[in-house]
């Protein structure tokens, strides 16, 4: 089991990174990314701390902790600048907070995040085919999520990905211990979005390839 979009106390999550990691380790996870919410005000506060704790904990944990960040509700024009800054600070996974139907995200965020080269576009709402084609070209993963509300457009995202060849991930967007997905729940999210078991297996393999590169 791999999850590349979760939150700790460094944004709106409930757990310190050590407890966060231990929780998913006890569930048999292979890897988890902590991707706390950030903008230009806290990027340089969060990332170095997650990088340091990942270095500490990965010496002892069977689950790999991946330091990341989620660029959240930023003006689309800032994505290029902040993606570059996040990489410099050591983020291994950069998530763009996509145009979910549940929040007033700036129009144009999906396109700007993809153009800037985020790794994952989270809960991208009613993403267009042109945006998804660009994501496919740039290797940006589109997210299927089990997060309440954000998951309303999973079927649309899965269908657009099928039409355009865009890569998919299945993430929990977990904010606390009750949010962590089991492997069975992750499969349910994928099948509920209209994917076949064979296509879900490809997603799992693609996520593994991504983690192996980090």
Protein Blocks (a to p, Z undefined) as FASTA:
>chain_A
ZZfbdcdfklmbfbdfklmmmmmmmnopabdcddddddfklmmmmmmmmmmmmmmmmmmp
mbdcddddddehiafklmmmmmmmmmmnopabdcdddfbfkbccdehklmmmmmnopabd
cheljadfklmmmmmmnopacdddfbehjlmmmmmmmmmmmmnopacdddekiabfklpc
cfklmmmmmmmnopafklmmmmmmmmmmmmmmZZ
